[in-house]
Amino acid sequence: MERSHIKQEIHITDALMARINELISHYPADKKKSALLPVLHEVQDAHDNWLSIELQNKVAEILEILPIEVYEVVTFYTMFNQRPIGKYMFEFCQTSPCCQNGVEDLMDYTCKKLGVKVGEPTTDGQFEVRGVECLGACGYAPMMQLGDFYQEHLTPEKIDQLITDCKDGKITLHDK
């Protein structure tokens, strides 16, 4: 995913900073960097699900590490977004079991239904389709992740229902 040149408001609220400090407290004082993954998740969740360069720099400052150490993690893991994304991110597993069970056709179907290409948000910012590496649920192929939850044994009819449920506000994205 390419980096965005869109400016992002940085809001490190007292509540967010308290949560960050609580996460950091789980590690030895001289190993603050160990909290990087959970801190990035918390910060991303508090900032419309994406991390600008400026926000990544702020995380580096908080953890007292070099910005490159944050960039390396954010660019490696697909769960961190470097640009604004669709509210409902359909992340389809694209490894062998899902491919053998038709996930590529389901991705094409979903993109056609939403009027987008893979990696492109809908014009209203509500949806996006992305292919990701193994989600570790091969027995439920074809499958995808939507927020924190897996959607399994997918069919075009299930995709239609998910889109409808998202539009109707019936989908919970996070378990927090």
Accessible surface in RSA format (square Angstrom, percent):
REM  Atomic radii and reference values for relative SASA: ProtOr
REM  Chains: A
REM  Algorithm: Lee & Richards
REM  Probe-radius: 1.40
REM  Slices: 20
REM RES _ NUM      All-atoms   Total-Side   Main-Chain    Non-polar    All polar
REM                ABS   REL    ABS   REL    ABS   REL    ABS   REL    ABS   REL
RES MET A   1    91.23  47.2  19.65  13.0  71.57 170.4  32.23  27.4  59.00  78.2
RES GLU A   2   113.79  65.3 101.10  76.5  12.69  30.2  65.82 127.3  47.97  39.2
RES ARG A   3    91.04  38.2  78.04  39.8  13.00  30.9  36.47  49.8  54.58  33.1
RES SER A   4    18.62  15.7   2.68   3.6  15.94  36.7   8.21  17.5  10.41  14.6
RES HIS A   5   179.04  97.9 148.22 103.0  30.81  78.8 109.72 113.1  69.32  80.7
RES ILE A   6   101.58  57.8  92.97  69.3   8.61  20.7  98.61  71.0   2.97   8.1
RES LYS A   7   166.11  81.0 146.58  89.9  19.52  46.5 108.87  98.0  57.24  61.0
RES GLN A   8    25.95  14.5   8.13   5.9  17.82  42.4  11.75  25.0  14.19  10.8
RES GLU A   9   130.61  75.0 117.11  88.6  13.50  32.1  49.53  95.8  81.08  66.2
RES ILE A  10    65.68  37.4  38.26  28.5  27.42  66.1  38.26  27.6  27.42  74.4
RES HIS A  11    97.82  53.5  91.40  63.5   6.42  16.4  62.89  64.8  34.93  40.6
RES ILE A  12    42.44  24.1  13.38  10.0  29.06  70.0  13.62   9.8  28.82  78.2
RES THR A  13    74.68  53.1  65.94  66.8   8.74  20.8  68.45  91.9   6.22   9.4
RES ASP A  14   133.67  93.6 122.35 121.8  11.31  26.8  40.19  94.6  93.47  93.2
RES ALA A  15    79.12  72.8  63.09  97.4  16.04  36.5  71.15 100.2   7.98  21.1
RES LEU A  16    14.70   8.2  10.09   7.2   4.61  11.6  14.09   9.9   0.60   1.6
RES MET A  17    56.48  29.3  56.48  37.4   0.00   0.0  50.48  42.9   6.00   7.9
RES ALA A  18    60.36  55.5  49.53  76.4  10.83  24.6  55.20  77.7   5.16  13.7
RES ARG A  19    96.98  40.7  92.84  47.3   4.14   9.9  38.55  52.7  58.44  35.4
RES ILE A  20     0.00   0.0   0.00   0.0   0.00   0.0   0.00   0.0   0.00   0.0
RES ASN A  21    76.80  53.0  71.37  69.0   5.43  13.1  25.27  60.8  51.53  49.8
RES GLU A  22    72.39  41.6  66.85  50.6   5.54  13.2  51.61  99.8  20.78  17.0
RES LEU A  23    16.53   9.2  16.39  11.7   0.14   0.4  16.40  11.5   0.13   0.4
RES ILE A  24    19.15  10.9  18.75  14.0   0.40   1.0  18.75  13.5   0.40   1.1
RES SER A  25    84.50  71.4  49.45  66.0  35.05  80.7  45.92  97.8  38.58  54.1
RES HIS A  26   120.23  65.7  83.12  57.8  37.11  94.9  64.91  66.9  55.32  64.4
RES TYR A  27    74.78  34.9  62.65  35.6  12.13  31.6  37.51  28.2  37.27  45.9
RES PRO A  28    84.14  61.3  70.80  64.5  13.35  48.5  82.96  68.5   1.18   7.3
RES ALA A  29    97.41  89.6  69.35 107.0  28.06  63.8  78.07 109.9  19.34  51.2
RES ASP A  30   116.34  81.5  81.54  81.2  34.80  82.3  49.47 116.4  66.86  66.7
RES LYS A  31   111.26  54.3 106.79  65.5   4.46  10.6  60.96  54.9  50.30  53.6
RES LYS A  32    50.10  24.4  47.55  29.2   2.55   6.1  23.95  21.6  26.15  27.9
RES LYS A  33    95.37  46.5  90.63  55.6   4.75  11.3  55.04  49.5  40.33  43.0
RES SER A  34    58.74  49.6  32.73  43.7  26.01  59.9  20.99  44.7  37.75  52.9
RES ALA A  35     0.00   0.0   0.00   0.0   0.00   0.0   0.00   0.0   0.00   0.0
RES LEU A  36     7.60   4.2   7.60   5.4   0.00   0.0   7.60   5.3   0.00   0.0
RES LEU A  37    66.81  37.2  66.01  47.2   0.80   2.0  66.01  46.4   0.80   2.2
RES PRO A  38    38.63  28.2  34.19  31.2   4.44  16.1  38.15  31.5   0.48   3.0
RES VAL A  39     0.00   0.0   0.00   0.0   0.00   0.0   0.00   0.0   0.00   0.0
RES LEU A  40     0.00   0.0   0.00   0.0   0.00   0.0   0.00   0.0   0.00   0.0
RES HIS A  41    65.88  36.0  65.85  45.8   0.03   0.1  41.02  42.3  24.87  28.9
RES GLU A  42    28.44  16.3  27.18  20.6   1.25   3.0   0.79   1.5  27.64  22.6
RES VAL A  43     0.00   0.0   0.00   0.0   0.00   0.0   0.00   0.0   0.00   0.0
RES GLN A  44     6.42   3.6   6.42   4.7   0.00   0.0   0.00   0.0   6.42   4.9
RES ASP A  45    60.60  42.4  32.02  31.9  28.58  67.6  22.03  51.8  38.57  38.5
RES ALA A  46    52.97  48.7  20.36  31.4  32.61  74.2  32.74  46.1  20.23  53.6
RES HIS A  47     6.70   3.7   1.26   0.9   5.43  13.9   6.66   6.9   0.04   0.0
RES ASP A  48   124.53  87.2 102.49 102.0  22.05  52.1  30.24  71.2  94.30  94.0
RES ASN A  49    47.25  32.6  46.30  44.7   0.95   2.3  18.54  44.6  28.70  27.7
RES TRP A  50    12.76   5.1  12.76   6.2   0.00   0.0   4.26   2.3   8.50  13.8
RES LEU A  51     0.40   0.2   0.00   0.0   0.40   1.0   0.00   0.0   0.40   1.1
RES SER A  52     2.55   2.2   0.84   1.1   1.71   3.9   2.55   5.4   0.00   0.0
RES ILE A  53    45.31  25.8  43.85  32.7   1.46   3.5  43.85  31.6   1.46   4.0
RES GLU A  54    71.38  41.0  66.85  50.6   4.54  10.8  40.79  78.9  30.59  25.0
RES LEU A  55     0.00   0.0   0.00   0.0   0.00   0.0   0.00   0.0   0.00   0.0
RES GLN A  56     0.66   0.4   0.66   0.5   0.00   0.0   0.00   0.0   0.66   0.5
RES ASN A  57    54.22  37.4  50.05  48.4   4.16  10.0  19.24  46.3  34.98  33.8
RES LYS A  58    63.71  31.1  61.37  37.7   2.33   5.6  26.30  23.7  37.40  39.8
RES VAL A  59     0.00   0.0   0.00   0.0   0.00   0.0   0.00   0.0   0.00   0.0
RES ALA A  60     1.33   1.2   1.30   2.0   0.02   0.0   1.30   1.8   0.02   0.1
RES GLU A  61   113.80  65.3  95.29  72.1  18.51  44.1  46.48  89.9  67.32  55.0
RES ILE A  62    21.25  12.1   9.07   6.8  12.18  29.4  16.42  11.8   4.83  13.1
RES LEU A  63     1.67   0.9   0.00   0.0   1.67   4.2   0.00   0.0   1.67   4.5
RES GLU A  64   133.11  76.4  98.28  74.4  34.83  82.9  43.00  83.2  90.12  73.6
RES ILE A  65    29.33  16.7  11.46   8.5  17.87  43.1  19.65  14.1   9.68  26.3
RES LEU A  66   116.43  64.8 115.89  82.9   0.55   1.4 116.04  81.5   0.40   1.1
RES PRO A  67    53.32  38.9  53.32  48.6   0.00   0.0  53.32  44.0   0.00   0.0
RES ILE A  68    91.66  52.2  90.15  67.2   1.51   3.6  90.15  64.9   1.51   4.1
RES GLU A  69    36.75  21.1  35.75  27.0   1.00   2.4  12.14  23.5  24.61  20.1
RES VAL A  70     0.00   0.0   0.00   0.0   0.00   0.0   0.00   0.0   0.00   0.0
RES TYR A  71    40.30  18.8  40.23  22.9   0.07   0.2  28.20  21.2  12.09  14.9
RES GLU A  72   101.20  58.1  90.87  68.7  10.33  24.6  39.04  75.5  62.16  50.8
RES VAL A  73    28.92  19.0  27.39  24.8   1.52   3.7  28.92  25.1   0.00   0.0
RES VAL A  74     0.87   0.6   0.07   0.1   0.80   1.9   0.07   0.1   0.80   2.2
RES THR A  75    73.62  52.4  44.90  45.5  28.72  68.4  29.78  40.0  43.83  66.3
RES PHE A  76   150.80  75.4 126.21  78.2  24.59  64.0 132.89  80.6  17.91  51.3
RES TYR A  77    79.39  37.1  74.85  42.6   4.54  11.8  40.83  30.7  38.55  47.5
RES THR A  78    75.92  54.0  64.82  65.7  11.10  26.5  52.45  70.4  23.48  35.5
RES MET A  79    77.84  40.3  64.96  43.0  12.88  30.7  49.99  42.5  27.85  36.9
RES PHE A  80     4.10   2.1   0.00   0.0   4.10  10.7   0.00   0.0   4.10  11.7
RES ASN A  81     5.27   3.6   5.27   5.1   0.00   0.0   0.00   0.0   5.27   5.1
RES GLN A  82    10.96   6.1   9.14   6.7   1.82   4.3   0.79   1.7  10.18   7.7
RES ARG A  83    24.16  10.1  24.16  12.3   0.00   0.0  16.45  22.5   7.71   4.7
RES PRO A  84    47.11  34.3  42.89  39.1   4.22  15.3  43.71  36.1   3.40  21.1
RES ILE A  85    22.89  13.0   3.28   2.4  19.61  47.3   4.56   3.3  18.33  49.7
RES GLY A  86     0.45   0.6   0.00   N/A   0.45   0.6   0.00   0.0   0.44   1.0
RES LYS A  87   113.66  55.4  93.92  57.6  19.73  47.0  59.13  53.2  54.52  58.1
RES TYR A  88     6.90   3.2   6.90   3.9   0.00   0.0   1.98   1.5   4.93   6.1
RES MET A  89    13.62   7.1  12.23   8.1   1.39   3.3  12.23  10.4   1.39   1.8
RES PHE A  90     0.00   0.0   0.00   0.0   0.00   0.0   0.00   0.0   0.00   0.0
RES GLU A  91    25.99  14.9  25.99  19.7   0.00   0.0   1.53   3.0  24.46  20.0
RES PHE A  92     0.00   0.0   0.00   0.0   0.00   0.0   0.00   0.0   0.00   0.0
RES CYS A  93     5.36   4.1   5.36   6.0   0.00   0.0   0.00   0.0   5.36   5.8
RES GLN A  94    76.03  42.5  59.21  43.3  16.82  40.0   9.75  20.7  66.28  50.3
RES THR A  95    32.43  23.1  28.21  28.6   4.23  10.1  31.57  42.4   0.86   1.3
RES SER A  96    73.80  62.4  65.58  87.5   8.22  18.9  28.64  61.0  45.16  63.3
RES PRO A  97    42.70  31.1  41.31  37.7   1.39   5.1  42.70  35.3   0.00   0.0
RES CYS A  98     1.81   1.4   1.77   2.0   0.03   0.1   0.00   0.0   1.81   1.9
RES CYS A  99    40.44  30.6  27.02  30.1  13.42  31.5  17.70  44.9  22.73  24.5
RES GLN A 100   152.31  85.2 113.29  82.8  39.03  92.9  43.34  92.3 108.97  82.6
RES ASN A 101    83.16  57.3  61.98  59.9  21.18  51.0   8.73  21.0  74.43  71.9
RES GLY A 102    26.18  32.3   0.00   N/A  26.18  32.3  23.78  65.3   2.40   5.4
RES VAL A 103     0.00   0.0   0.00   0.0   0.00   0.0   0.00   0.0   0.00   0.0
RES GLU A 104    95.38  54.8  93.93  71.1   1.45   3.4  29.45  57.0  65.93  53.8
RES ASP A 105   104.58  73.3  99.51  99.0   5.07  12.0  29.24  68.8  75.35  75.1
RES LEU A 106    11.14   6.2  11.06   7.9   0.09   0.2  11.14   7.8   0.00   0.0
RES MET A 107     7.62   3.9   7.62   5.0   0.00   0.0   6.51   5.5   1.11   1.5
RES ASP A 108    95.59  67.0  89.95  89.5   5.64  13.3  29.33  69.0  66.27  66.1
RES TYR A 109    68.11  31.8  62.54  35.6   5.56  14.5  57.27  43.0  10.83  13.4
RES THR A 110     0.00   0.0   0.00   0.0   0.00   0.0   0.00   0.0   0.00   0.0
RES CYS A 111    12.31   9.3  12.26  13.7   0.05   0.1  10.61  26.9   1.70   1.8
RES LYS A 112   179.02  87.3 154.45  94.8  24.57  58.5 107.27  96.6  71.75  76.4
RES LYS A 113   109.19  53.3  74.78  45.9  34.41  81.9  37.59  33.8  71.60  76.3
RES LEU A 114    25.20  14.0   5.15   3.7  20.06  50.4   9.57   6.7  15.63  42.1
RES GLY A 115    63.91  78.8   0.00   N/A  63.91  78.8  36.47 100.1  27.45  61.5
RES VAL A 116    15.84  10.4   3.61   3.3  12.24  29.5   6.31   5.5   9.53  25.8
RES LYS A 117   154.09  75.2 150.25  92.2   3.84   9.1  96.90  87.2  57.20  60.9
RES VAL A 118    80.11  52.7  56.99  51.6  23.12  55.7  56.99  49.5  23.12  62.7
RES GLY A 119    32.02  39.5   0.00   N/A  32.02  39.5  18.45  50.6  13.57  30.4
RES GLU A 120    71.87  41.3  70.17  53.1   1.70   4.1  29.31  56.7  42.56  34.7
RES PRO A 121    51.17  37.3  42.59  38.8   8.57  31.2  42.59  35.2   8.57  53.3
RES THR A 122    16.84  12.0  12.18  12.4   4.66  11.1  13.21  17.7   3.63   5.5
RES THR A 123   155.19 110.4 114.20 115.8  40.99  97.7  92.40 124.1  62.80  94.9
RES ASP A 124    96.70  67.7  66.54  66.2  30.16  71.3  45.55 107.2  51.15  51.0
RES GLY A 125    30.38  37.5   0.00   N/A  30.38  37.5  23.93  65.7   6.45  14.4
RES GLN A 126    64.80  36.2  64.80  47.4   0.00   0.0  18.72  39.9  46.08  34.9
RES PHE A 127     5.46   2.7   5.46   3.4   0.00   0.0   5.46   3.3   0.00   0.0
RES GLU A 128     0.00   0.0   0.00   0.0   0.00   0.0   0.00   0.0   0.00   0.0
RES VAL A 129     0.00   0.0   0.00   0.0   0.00   0.0   0.00   0.0   0.00   0.0
RES ARG A 130    23.01   9.7  23.01  11.7   0.00   0.0  16.22  22.2   6.80   4.1
RES GLY A 131    20.86  25.7   0.00   N/A  20.86  25.7   1.88   5.1  18.98  42.5
RES VAL A 132     7.75   5.1   3.15   2.9   4.60  11.1   7.75   6.7   0.00   0.0
RES GLU A 133   128.87  74.0 125.60  95.0   3.27   7.8  62.32 120.5  66.55  54.3
RES CYS A 134    70.54  53.4  47.29  52.7  23.25  54.6  24.46  62.0  46.08  49.7
RES LEU A 135    33.94  18.9  22.43  16.0  11.51  28.9  27.44  19.3   6.50  17.5
RES GLY A 136    63.67  78.5   0.00   N/A  63.67  78.5  30.31  83.2  33.36  74.7
RES ALA A 137    10.26   9.4   2.76   4.3   7.50  17.1   7.96  11.2   2.30   6.1
RES CYS A 138    66.03  49.9  51.93  57.9  14.10  33.1  26.06  66.0  39.97  43.1
RES GLY A 139    65.80  81.1   0.00   N/A  65.80  81.1  39.42 108.2  26.38  59.1
RES TYR A 140   104.89  49.0 104.89  59.7   0.00   0.0  56.61  42.5  48.28  59.5
RES ALA A 141    13.72  12.6   1.38   2.1  12.34  28.1   1.38   1.9  12.34  32.7
RES PRO A 142    12.39   9.0  12.39  11.3   0.00   0.0  12.39  10.2   0.00   0.0
RES MET A 143     0.97   0.5   0.97   0.6   0.00   0.0   0.40   0.3   0.57   0.7
RES MET A 144     0.00   0.0   0.00   0.0   0.00   0.0   0.00   0.0   0.00   0.0
RES GLN A 145    41.80  23.4  41.80  30.5   0.00   0.0   0.07   0.1  41.73  31.6
RES LEU A 146     0.79   0.4   0.20   0.1   0.59   1.5   0.20   0.1   0.59   1.6
RES GLY A 147    20.65  25.5   0.00   N/A  20.65  25.5  13.32  36.6   7.33  16.4
RES ASP A 148    62.39  43.7  37.92  37.7  24.47  57.9  11.50  27.1  50.89  50.8
RES PHE A 149    75.17  37.6  73.09  45.3   2.07   5.4  75.17  45.6   0.00   0.0
RES TYR A 150    86.60  40.4  63.79  36.3  22.80  59.3  43.82  32.9  42.77  52.7
RES GLN A 151    42.04  23.5  39.98  29.2   2.06   4.9   2.99   6.4  39.05  29.6
RES GLU A 152    61.31  35.2  50.19  38.0  11.13  26.5   6.77  13.1  54.54  44.5
RES HIS A 153    90.82  49.6  86.85  60.4   3.97  10.2  62.18  64.1  28.64  33.3
RES LEU A 154     8.75   4.9   1.44   1.0   7.31  18.4   1.44   1.0   7.31  19.7
RES THR A 155    52.05  37.0  50.64  51.3   1.41   3.4  49.39  66.3   2.67   4.0
RES PRO A 156    54.28  39.6  54.28  49.5   0.00   0.0  54.28  44.8   0.00   0.0
RES GLU A 157   123.16  70.7 116.67  88.3   6.49  15.5  66.71 129.0  56.45  46.1
RES LYS A 158    93.25  45.5  90.08  55.3   3.17   7.5  66.92  60.2  26.33  28.0
RES ILE A 159     0.00   0.0   0.00   0.0   0.00   0.0   0.00   0.0   0.00   0.0
RES ASP A 160    44.42  31.1  42.54  42.3   1.88   4.4  20.17  47.5  24.24  24.2
RES GLN A 161    99.12  55.4  96.64  70.6   2.48   5.9  41.17  87.6  57.95  43.9
RES LEU A 162    15.36   8.6  15.36  11.0   0.00   0.0  15.36  10.8   0.00   0.0
RES ILE A 163     7.78   4.4   7.78   5.8   0.00   0.0   7.78   5.6   0.00   0.0
RES THR A 164    65.61  46.7  64.09  65.0   1.52   3.6  38.44  51.6  27.18  41.1
RES ASP A 165    26.26  18.4  26.26  26.1   0.00   0.0   0.28   0.7  25.98  25.9
RES CYS A 166     3.44   2.6   0.00   0.0   3.44   8.1   0.00   0.0   3.44   3.7
RES LYS A 167   146.66  71.5 108.71  66.7  37.95  90.4  66.27  59.7  80.39  85.6
RES ASP A 168    85.03  59.6  53.62  53.4  31.41  74.3  17.26  40.6  67.77  67.6
RES GLY A 169    58.11  71.7   0.00   N/A  58.11  71.7  26.21  71.9  31.91  71.5
RES LYS A 170   145.22  70.8 113.07  69.4  32.16  76.6  73.76  66.4  71.46  76.1
RES ILE A 171    34.84  19.8  19.77  14.7  15.07  36.3  21.27  15.3  13.56  36.8
RES THR A 172    91.90  65.4  78.11  79.2  13.78  32.9  48.18  64.7  43.72  66.1
RES LEU A 173    28.75  16.0  24.10  17.2   4.65  11.7  24.10  16.9   4.65  12.5
RES HIS A 174    76.23  41.7  67.75  47.1   8.47  21.7  49.85  51.4  26.38  30.7
RES ASP A 175   109.25  76.5  74.26  73.9  34.99  82.7  25.54  60.1  83.72  83.5
RES LYS A 176   158.26  77.2  88.27  54.2  69.99 166.6 119.83 107.9  38.43  40.9
END  Absolute sums over single chains surface
CHAIN  1 A     9689.8       7685.3       2004.5       5333.0       4356.8
END  Absolute sums over all chains
TOTAL          9689.8       7685.3       2004.5       5333.0       4356.8
